[in-house]
Structure formats: structure tokens, C-alpha cells
Amino acid sequence: MEFIWGDLPNQKNQRLEFNLYIKENCDTLVVCAVDFYQVYLDGKFNCYGPARTASGYVRPRTINVGGVKNIKIKVVSYGIANYMCDLQKPFFGAELKKDQKIIYSASDFDCYIDNSIVTASPRFSAQRGFVEIFDLTQKTFTSVETFSVAGPKIIDEIEDFGNYACVEPRKKDEGVFYGFKNIRDIVTSYDSYQSCFSVKNDLIEKDWCGYCYKEYEYDRIHTGFISIKGNVTKSTDVLIFFEEYCEGGKWTLRRSGCNEFILLKLPQGEFEILTFEPYSCKHLKIVYKTEGSANFSPAIITLENKNAKVEMALNNPKAKVVIDAAKHTFRQNAIDIFMDCPSRERAGWLCDSYFTGKAEKFFCGNNVIEKAFIENVLIAETPEIDRGMLPKCFPAEHRRNLYIPNWAMWFIVEILDYYDRTGDMETVNKAKDKVYGVVDFFKSYENEIGLLENLPSWVFIEWSVCNTPEYTRGVNYPSNMLYAYVLECIYRLYEDTAAKEKAQKLKNKIVEMSFNGEFFCDNSTRENGSLMRREDHISETCQYYALFTGLCPSEEFKNKMITEFGPKRKNEYPDIGKSNMFIGNYLRLFWLCSEGEYQRVLDECLDYFYEMAKKTGTLWEHNRPTASCNHGFASVAAVIISECLEKINRS
């Protein structure tokens, strides 16, 4: 395939349009481009891509174009470090075929810049690209010369899972907007590492007080491309806010840490825009000022997994609401890879993927996306982090040698879980070198008694007190519990008896060093060069790591964890730090299921998830509406609840 790109002076937020009028009938279009693209057939939006993979590789997209006369492909290259994709040189490749014969290639497309797209823009978030600004008073296109670029390796294509349905909101309110003096009051800048533009723009500097507004609301959170059609009888500037959650109708600017707005400069007359970026939205507010009339028709062209469905009959009303919310959460976070959220980051985090993989099997009956997700990690080359270690999320650009050693462990746990769900031994064998590379990395951090000590970079257990430096420094026992479990997984994957024996020795040493007769302590540190038996740091999550990985020193301990702990525990143990949902309480739920405590698990799940499911139709990152209200790993709740319902109904 031929690959090209445009001769552009700016290296950041490059946006090009490739346009072709077809003179000879073709039946298929194959597209390969980065970072992201939209395809339009005869002026109508068709699809979004690519299916992301590692730098130096590309997954093609094959599209039926029978009878099509015009193809337009919009491509963006961010040119900045982010969590959505690798930082690499941009390219565009395309082939139009008739009966497998190539009729047109990339160089047959005309290349343009749409001058109505303002590229000198603030970052949307530290993890994503740029805020979208449209100046529709600029209607000209500038032709751009193209040149050949080195092509990537083309690997297996995966299905386009996007449904691309049009969803319209209901109009909720309108009035006068008394917001803030100018948009800079809410724009957050990022440091030079994030390569932010220094933006000077009249729409950003504008005094937005005293404007009119129209407010809209969707039935639930949807993810996709925001479409605004309408007309204005006088030219006007427009500010469009979108949000996942508004408590009591109150908008909290930058609630999730993002610049969640779009800016438009409109001339008199009719207009139509479709955002290039996908966003997550339940609430939409259009702020505008005009001396004449203004009409707006907002909608979302959804980017959600079309194959996810629920096969089981549900007689429990609350369970139905939660499982339906889990389905919508999964659909919006499983398009080409497993994402943490479809809003702030759109990033493919390890550990999160362990939970979302279970949800894909439940909702789709297969693990096609998970296989591609795993393959991406296996072919990844990340020289910017320590040798043998895996990136914490991928595809993404990793600077400052930052990684999460625990997430590399969860990747190995996921490999075994994936094999148990699919029987795909071919992928297991392909993973072997990466798996043992991780093990070799950890060997250099084993101390004189075989425990991991002073792990580097970001040691992450979960979002609670157990993740503070006081709890993670030295010998961190949740990390070691997981390490022992990883070695057991390696034994099962590759029949490595030495790994099994090492795992048992580790477990014995963890119980000896960490268990104080009542609870497991989180860590041990050194005093005068000697390793202390344990610190007096005890977290609830440490106990769940122990139970999840098979460490249960007594029936008394087990019964205490079942009956006296959990999300609604009383305060009999004020010195034991409470778990957060991710991941401590999820480990609790999995362990309780293994103990046959199905009714308890069902009650805890419905108590935790039902209210959030009612409010947004999705499941959240935390137990309150901060950060993401649409988080991929939470979709595993459907797996847990359905198992409990099935077992309860059988009993």
C-alpha cells in the first residue's frame, strides 16, 4: 500500500482532508491512517477509525463503497504525548478496488486543509488531544502538497464495532447565561511536557456573560460525535458545554478535569457541524448571543459497540437496571480496545482490561476485542520504560519512564483468564516472551528472602489509603501476594513447576511476615538494615488481595471478612483503611462468589450500583460522581450479578 502525508509546517494538531471523486466504479475501500480518521461517503459520515495498535503497525479498515461517487477522509495527527494513541509520524494510506484489482491509491486523493477548523487550540485534557474550535466564517480550503512516507506493517483487521446511530436529546431549559467573564476562567493549561499551544483566540478571550442559552438532556450518557444543525439570522459566537452528570441540574465546570466544551463562530444563515472527536455526554448546553433568532438541533452520532446485548431474562427490577447500565458502559468502552472511559482519557489501561475482558464474554459471547488488546501489548516496543516492564496503558506515549509494575502482573493474570474463557493457546504461546520478561524484571527486586522490595515507578494497589507511600514502601504485601499469584498463573499457562514452587514459598513467607494473628499488614520496612517483621499499616484492601490470591490463614479470618467488612461495614475497625471499589471491593466480590455467598454479593452489588445506574444509565469510576461516570471496568458488575442470580435461582 502507498502511504502519504501533507507538507505542513506545524507539528501539532495537524488536520488534513483527503478527497477523491470516483470516475471508475469500485467495490471496496481499504483505509490505513493515524492518529484518527473519519470517513465520509457521498458527503455522509460512514465510520471512525482506526482500530488502534502499536506504533509501526496498522490495522486496516475495509469499507463497502459500491455505487459511491465521492470519498472524503478526515485525518488528525496530534503530535503530542497522550493516552489515546502512540506518538508517531502521521500517514495516510488508501486503496480502492474493483474485484480485488487496485483502481485508486492514496496519491490519487486531493489533499486539503479545512480553514474553518482552528488547530491552535487548548488541550481537551492532559490525556487526550485538543479542544475543537470551528470558525465557519472561513469557508475556504487550502490545497496541500503531499509526499511519500514510510509505511507501517499491516496486521490483522478487526471488525468495526461502531453503531453510528443518531440520538437526539430533549430540550430541558433556556434562559440567560450568567456564567463567567471569559472562557479562560475554565480552560486548564498543561505543562510543556504536554506540548500545549499558547492560545490567542477571540472566542477564548471572549466575555460570555449575559448570553442566551438552551439546555438539552439525553435519556442516559451516550458516547459519540456531537452534531449541531441550525440557523442564525445574525452572526454569532457559540459555546457548547457537554457533561456526563449534573447534580440537581447544576453544572460543575471541569467536574471531570477536562475542558468539556466546543467553540463555534457562525455566520448568518444555516450551519451544520459534526465534531471530529468522540465525547461522553448526558447534558448539553448551548450558549450564544444574537440580535436575531437562533435555532439549534443537537444530536449525537453514537460510537458504541453494536454487538453487546443481554441474553438472560431478568425478573429482579434493580438487577435489570444495573445490568442494562453495565451493558451501556461496556458498549461505550469497547470499540477497538478496552478503554478506561470514553471521556477524559479513552485509554487502554492494563488491570482495567482484566475486568472488561470478562464483560466482553458476557455481552458479546466472544473475546475478539480482548485478543486485539493483548496482541497490541505483545507487539509493543516501549524503549522509554525499563526493559521487561509493560506499559501501564497502551497504545499510548509513555514519558518520564513512568509505569505501574502491578499492572504488568495483572496482564499475566488476564492472560490466564483469557485462556480459560477462550482456549486460545496460540495467543498464550505468543505471550510467553513478554510474560517471562516481566518475571525477569521482578527478579532484580527480590530481596534476600525472595520478597519484592522497593518496586520502582508508580506502585499502585487501588484508590485508597493502601496506596499512600507509607503503605507501599519497602516490602508491599499486596504486591507480593499478586506476584505469588502471577507465578501460579505461569505454572498453569506454561507448566512451569519451578514457578509453582516459588509461589508457595512466597505465600508462606507472606503469611509469616505480614499476618499479625488477626489481619494482614500492608508492608514491612527496614530498620538499621534489617527487615522489620511488619509495619502497623492495615488496609481492608490488603485483606482482599490475600483472599483473592488464595491466602486465608483461618476460618475465623474468613468469617470476619465476610460478615464484618465490605462497602457498608460499620466502624468497629477505625484503624483499618476502607477499600475503594476499584479494585478492592471487586476482589471482595469475586472472592465471595468463590465462597458461595451469592445473596450477599447480589445485595452489595445492587446497593452500590443501582443509584448510579438510575442517574446516568452507566456505571462510575468511583462511588460518587467525580472523574468518569462511565468507566469500562465497572461493566463486570453484570458478570457478577448474573452469576449470583443464576446460582440463587438454582438453589
Disulfide bonds with the S-S distance in Angstrom:
none
